[in-house]
């Protein structure tokens, strides 16, 4: 069974009731980056940007978000 990294940011935003545009604005990143992440179109993600997204989620909600709220490693979708 092959494993892969999946982006689950869209699910996290839905659960937190945060829009993609609101996250992009607060994190000071391009909205297209957030949309591409949520749609699984991103192949590379800068670690500083990833850190910024997680810290912004924390500051927007007051909840303790971590890497697994943005990325997961699991079985590859077929």
N, C-alpha and C positions, 0 to 999 in steps of 0.2 A: 504494500500500500504506500503510495506517494504522499508526502506531506507538503504543505505550502503555507505561506503567510497570507492571511486574509485581513482585509481592512474592515473593521466593524464600527467605524466612526458614525456612520449613518444611523445605526441602531442606537448608539449611545446618545446621539443628539435627539432622536425621537423620544427616548426614555426620559431625557432631561427636559424635554419640551423647549429645545433651543433650535432656532433656525440656522441654516447654513450661513446665511448672510450675517446674522448677529455674531456668530463665532468668528467669521472672517474679519468683521469690523473690529471686534474686541481684541483679536489676536494680531491684528494689523498684517494680515496676509491677503493675497489675492482671493477673491471669492471663487474664481475658477479652480484654485487649488483645493478648496474644501469640497466643491462639487465633484471634482475628479476623484478625490479620496473616497467620498461617499458612494460613487458609482463604480469603484474598483478600477478606474482607468489609470491610476498612478503606478508607475513601475519603480520609482525612486522617491525617497523621502529623506530630506536632510534631518539629521538628529537634532539640530537646534530648533528647527521648525516643529518637529514632533514634540520636543520639550515645551515649546511655546504653546502649542495646542492643548497639551495636558494641563499646563499651569493656568491657561485661560479658562478651561472647563472648570477647574477647581475654584477660581476666583468668581466666575459667573454663578456658580451654584452653591458654593460652600461645602460641596461634597468632596471626598477623597478619591479622585480619579487616578488611574495608573495606565501603564502601557497596554495592559490587556483590555482596556476600554476603547482602545484605538486599533490595536493589532492583535490577532490570535494566530497561533501556529497549530494546524490540525490537518486532517485528511483533505486531500485535494478534491475539489468538485469536478465531477465528470460531465 
